């Protein structure tokens, strides 16, 4: 059996209002993707019926159904099933442009690239004008992934989104990359380690993906549960980033940039605690961040006085009570 050129991995979970537009964009892709692996992660809404209805238009689509395990598990299932020389992820509440991958594949083939990075736009569903995620990034030649990471961290504008990349699948498998199960914002670890490992990448300013920003409504109970998961995931991401930073300590500039990023990202935890409807749980978690020496870890990696002041403020609050931003 010949190897497909392009595999798309599409995790699906209870996105019935958005799934038809996503599938329409996959059907309009030119040239068509050779393989579309949809992982239905235990949807309980109308997603299975919608997928079945698109089967005649997407004969290369394979639907794998599994019990709900979260986005990371769904992506891992898709990775295990993919056979293409190149691979890209598509989130099922987003939609892609008809020429999303044509130039990226051509660049990857001619340059023997590990990854091709492209642009995307924020899609606000008409509430405000859409705009590019990277308005300031010119095309690059062939560079190491670490150099792209350096440039974007220095610019202060870097989005950890796996669907903004085309990957050579052998590169993924050689490095044994998989997503951490049950982790929210799992793209942070994946994107950082992939860029540090990639020897040959290029960036194309072409907008390939429309990243939907919907209005989400949730009960206080659901909000509390989601915020608790994000807090724990953010802690895991920060710990993983300390290990990734340690792996490039000889590159003092990039090491410092990664340290700043991990502390800056981890400080968002305190915004999340401030939003928790259950104030008692938020206060207990803040105290635990001190007793479990997470605040001490952030202090060790802080790169400037503003970061240190914020860490000190939360350390003090963990003793006197109260949770703030």
C-alpha positions as CSV (number, residue, x, y, z in Angstrom):
1,X,0.0,0.0,0.0
2,X,1.5,3.4,-1.0
3,X,2.1,6.0,1.7
4,X,-0.4,8.9,1.6
5,X,1.1,12.3,1.3
6,X,-1.0,14.2,3.8
7,X,-2.9,12.9,6.8
8,X,-5.2,15.2,8.8
9,X,-6.1,14.3,12.4
10,X,-9.4,15.8,13.6
11,X,-10.5,15.3,17.2
12,X,-14.2,15.7,17.7
13,X,-16.2,16.0,20.9
14,X,-19.6,17.6,21.2
15,X,-19.1,20.3,18.6
16,X,-22.2,19.8,16.6
17,X,-22.9,23.6,16.0
18,X,-19.4,24.0,14.4
19,X,-18.6,20.6,12.9
20,X,-20.4,21.0,9.5
21,X,-18.3,24.1,8.6
22,X,-15.2,22.3,9.6
23,X,-16.1,19.3,7.4
24,X,-17.1,21.6,4.5
25,X,-13.7,23.2,4.6
26,X,-12.0,19.7,4.6
27,X,-14.1,18.8,1.5
28,X,-13.1,22.0,-0.3
29,X,-9.4,21.5,0.3
30,X,-7.2,21.6,-2.8
31,X,-5.5,19.4,-3.4
32,X,-7.5,17.0,-1.2
33,X,-6.0,15.4,1.9
34,X,-5.1,11.8,1.2
35,X,-6.2,10.7,4.7
36,X,-8.6,12.3,7.2
37,X,-8.7,10.6,10.6
38,X,-11.5,11.8,12.7
39,X,-11.4,10.7,16.3
40,X,-14.9,10.9,17.9
41,X,-14.0,11.2,21.6
42,X,-17.3,9.9,23.0
43,X,-19.6,12.7,21.6
44,X,-23.0,12.7,23.1
45,X,-24.5,15.3,20.7
46,X,-25.3,15.1,17.0
47,X,-21.7,14.8,15.9
48,X,-21.9,11.1,14.9
49,X,-24.9,11.8,12.6
50,X,-23.1,14.8,11.0
51,X,-20.0,12.7,10.4
52,X,-22.0,10.0,8.8
53,X,-23.7,12.5,6.5
54,X,-20.3,13.7,5.2
55,X,-19.0,10.3,4.4
56,X,-20.0,10.4,0.7
57,X,-18.2,13.7,0.2
58,X,-15.1,12.7,2.2
59,X,-14.4,9.1,1.1
60,X,-10.9,9.4,2.5
61,X,-12.3,10.1,6.0
62,X,-11.9,7.4,8.6
63,X,-13.9,7.8,11.8
64,X,-12.5,6.2,15.0
65,X,-14.9,6.2,18.0
66,X,-13.6,5.9,21.6
67,X,-14.7,6.6,25.1
68,X,-14.2,10.2,26.2
69,X,-10.5,10.6,27.1
70,X,-9.9,14.3,26.3
71,X,-8.3,16.1,23.5
72,X,-4.8,14.7,24.1
73,X,-6.0,11.2,24.0
74,X,-8.0,11.8,20.8
75,X,-4.9,13.4,19.1
76,X,-2.8,10.4,20.2
77,X,-5.3,8.0,18.7
78,X,-5.1,9.9,15.5
79,X,-1.3,9.9,15.6
80,X,-1.2,6.1,16.1
81,X,-3.5,5.6,13.1
82,X,-2.0,8.2,10.6
83,X,0.1,6.9,7.7
84,X,0.9,10.0,5.7
85,X,4.3,11.4,5.0
86,X,3.1,14.7,6.4
87,X,0.6,15.3,9.1
88,X,-1.4,18.3,10.4
89,X,-4.0,18.7,13.1
90,X,-7.4,20.3,12.6
91,X,-9.6,21.3,15.6
92,X,-13.2,20.5,14.8
93,X,-14.6,23.9,15.9
94,X,-12.2,25.7,13.4
95,X,-12.2,25.7,9.6
96,X,-9.4,25.8,7.1
97,X,-8.7,27.7,3.9
98,X,-9.0,25.7,0.6
99,X,-5.2,26.1,0.0
100,X,-4.2,25.6,3.6
101,X,-1.5,23.0,3.0
102,X,-0.4,23.1,-0.6
103,X,2.5,25.6,-0.2
104,X,3.5,24.0,3.1
105,X,3.8,20.6,1.5
106,X,5.8,21.9,-1.5
107,X,8.2,23.7,0.9
108,X,8.6,20.6,3.1
109,X,9.3,18.4,0.0
110,X,11.8,20.8,-1.6
111,X,13.6,21.7,1.7
112,X,13.4,18.3,3.4
113,X,11.8,20.1,6.4
114,X,10.8,18.7,9.8
115,X,8.1,21.3,10.2
116,X,6.4,24.1,8.2
117,X,4.7,26.8,10.2
118,X,2.0,29.0,8.9
119,X,-0.3,31.8,10.0
120,X,-3.9,31.7,11.1
121,X,-6.6,34.2,11.9
122,X,-8.8,34.7,15.0
123,X,-12.4,34.3,14.0
124,X,-14.9,36.1,16.3
125,X,-18.1,34.9,14.6
126,X,-19.0,38.4,13.5
127,X,-18.7,40.1,16.9
128,X,-15.6,42.0,15.8
129,X,-13.3,41.9,12.8
130,X,-11.2,38.8,12.3
131,X,-7.4,39.4,12.3
132,X,-4.2,37.4,11.8
133,X,-2.5,35.8,14.8
134,X,0.9,36.9,13.6
135,X,0.7,40.3,11.9
136,X,4.4,40.9,12.4
137,X,6.1,37.7,11.2
138,X,7.8,37.7,7.7
139,X,8.5,34.5,5.8
140,X,11.7,32.7,6.8
141,X,14.2,30.6,4.9
142,X,15.2,27.2,6.3
143,X,16.2,27.6,10.0
144,X,16.3,25.5,13.1
145,X,13.1,25.4,15.1
146,X,14.9,26.8,18.1
147,X,15.6,30.0,16.1
148,X,11.9,30.5,15.3
149,X,11.2,29.9,19.0
150,X,13.8,32.5,19.9
151,X,12.4,35.1,17.5
152,X,8.8,34.7,18.6
153,X,9.7,34.7,22.3
154,X,11.7,37.9,21.9
155,X,8.8,39.4,20.0
156,X,6.4,38.5,22.9
157,X,3.9,37.0,20.5
158,X,4.0,33.2,20.3
159,X,0.9,31.0,20.2
160,X,1.3,27.3,21.2
161,X,-1.1,25.8,18.7
162,X,-0.3,22.5,17.0
163,X,-2.8,23.2,14.2
164,X,-0.5,26.0,12.9
165,X,2.1,23.5,11.8
166,X,2.7,20.8,9.2
167,X,4.8,18.0,10.5
168,X,6.9,15.4,8.8
169,X,5.5,12.3,10.4
170,X,8.8,10.5,10.6
171,X,10.0,13.5,12.7
172,X,7.2,13.0,15.2
173,X,7.7,9.2,15.4
174,X,11.5,9.4,15.7
175,X,11.2,11.7,18.7
176,X,8.3,9.7,20.2
177,X,6.1,12.8,20.5
178,X,2.7,12.3,22.0
179,X,0.4,14.5,24.0
180,X,0.0,14.2,27.8
181,X,-3.4,12.7,28.5
182,X,-6.0,14.7,30.4
183,X,-3.9,17.9,30.1
184,X,-5.5,21.2,29.1
185,X,-3.3,23.5,27.0
186,X,-1.3,20.4,26.0
187,X,0.0,22.3,23.0
188,X,2.5,24.2,25.2
189,X,4.7,21.2,25.9
190,X,4.3,19.7,22.4
191,X,5.1,22.9,20.5
192,X,8.1,23.8,22.6
193,X,9.7,20.3,22.5
194,X,8.9,20.0,18.7
195,X,10.6,23.3,17.9
196,X,13.6,22.5,20.1
197,X,14.0,19.2,18.3
198,X,13.4,20.4,14.7
199,X,16.5,21.0,12.7
200,X,14.9,22.3,9.5
201,X,11.7,24.4,9.6
202,X,10.3,27.4,7.7
203,X,7.5,29.8,8.3
204,X,5.0,30.9,5.7
205,X,2.8,33.9,6.4
206,X,-0.1,32.4,4.5
207,X,-3.3,32.2,6.6
208,X,-4.3,28.6,6.6
209,X,-6.6,28.2,9.6
210,X,-9.6,30.1,11.0
211,X,-9.4,29.9,14.8
212,X,-12.9,30.2,16.2
213,X,-13.4,32.3,19.4
214,X,-16.9,31.4,20.5
215,X,-18.9,32.7,23.4
216,X,-19.1,29.9,26.0
217,X,-21.7,29.8,28.8
218,X,-21.3,27.5,31.7
219,X,-22.8,26.9,35.1
220,X,-20.7,27.9,38.2
221,X,-20.1,24.2,38.9
222,X,-18.9,23.5,35.3
223,X,-16.7,26.7,35.4
224,X,-15.2,25.6,38.7
225,X,-14.4,22.1,37.4
226,X,-12.8,23.5,34.2
227,X,-10.7,26.1,36.1
228,X,-9.4,23.4,38.5
229,X,-8.3,21.3,35.5
230,X,-6.6,24.3,33.8
231,X,-4.8,25.1,37.0
232,X,-3.4,21.6,37.4
233,X,-2.5,21.5,33.7
234,X,-0.7,24.9,34.0
235,X,1.4,23.5,36.9
236,X,2.3,20.4,34.8
237,X,3.2,22.7,31.8
238,X,5.5,24.8,34.0
239,X,7.3,21.8,35.4
240,X,7.8,20.3,31.9
241,X,9.1,23.7,30.7
242,X,11.7,23.7,33.4
243,X,13.0,20.4,32.1
244,X,13.0,21.7,28.5
245,X,14.8,24.8,29.5
246,X,17.4,22.8,31.3
247,X,18.1,20.9,28.1
248,X,19.3,24.1,26.4
249,X,21.0,25.8,29.3
250,X,24.2,26.3,27.2
251,X,22.2,28.7,25.0
252,X,21.9,31.4,27.6
253,X,19.6,33.7,25.6
254,X,17.1,31.0,24.7
255,X,17.3,29.6,28.2
256,X,16.4,33.0,29.6
257,X,13.5,33.4,27.2
258,X,12.1,30.0,28.1
259,X,12.4,30.8,31.8
260,X,10.5,34.1,31.3
261,X,7.8,32.3,29.3
262,X,7.3,29.5,31.8
263,X,7.0,32.0,34.7
264,X,4.8,34.3,32.8
265,X,2.5,31.5,31.8
266,X,2.5,30.0,35.3
267,X,1.5,33.4,36.8
268,X,-1.8,33.1,34.9
269,X,-2.7,30.4,37.5
270,X,-3.5,33.2,40.0
271,X,-5.9,34.8,37.5
272,X,-7.6,31.4,37.3
273,X,-7.8,31.1,41.1
274,X,-9.4,34.6,41.3
275,X,-12.1,33.5,38.8
276,X,-13.1,30.3,40.7
277,X,-16.7,30.4,42.0
278,X,-15.6,28.3,45.0
279,X,-13.5,30.7,47.0
280,X,-12.6,28.1,49.7
281,X,-11.1,25.8,47.1
282,X,-9.2,28.7,45.5
283,X,-7.7,29.7,48.8
284,X,-6.7,26.1,49.6
285,X,-5.0,25.7,46.2
286,X,-3.1,28.9,46.7
287,X,-1.7,27.7,50.1
288,X,-0.8,24.4,48.4
289,X,1.2,26.2,45.7
290,X,3.4,27.6,48.6
291,X,3.7,24.4,50.6
292,X,4.4,22.3,47.5
293,X,7.2,24.8,46.7
294,X,5.7,25.7,43.3
295,X,6.0,29.4,44.2
296,X,9.6,28.8,45.2
297,X,10.2,27.2,41.8
298,X,8.7,30.3,40.0
299,X,10.9,32.5,42.1
300,X,14.1,30.6,41.0
301,X,13.1,31.0,37.4
302,X,11.9,34.6,37.5
303,X,13.8,36.8,35.1
304,X,12.9,40.3,36.3
305,X,11.6,42.3,39.2
306,X,8.0,42.6,38.0
307,X,7.8,38.8,37.9
308,X,9.4,38.6,41.4
309,X,7.0,41.2,42.8
310,X,4.0,39.2,41.5
311,X,5.3,36.0,43.0
312,X,6.0,37.6,46.3
313,X,2.5,39.1,46.4
314,X,0.9,35.7,45.9
315,X,3.3,34.1,48.5
316,X,2.1,36.7,51.0
317,X,-1.5,36.2,50.2
318,X,-1.0,32.4,50.7
319,X,-0.2,33.3,54.4
320,X,-2.8,36.1,55.1
321,X,-5.7,34.7,53.1
322,X,-7.4,36.0,50.0
323,X,-6.8,35.2,46.3
324,X,-6.1,37.9,43.8
325,X,-4.7,38.4,40.3
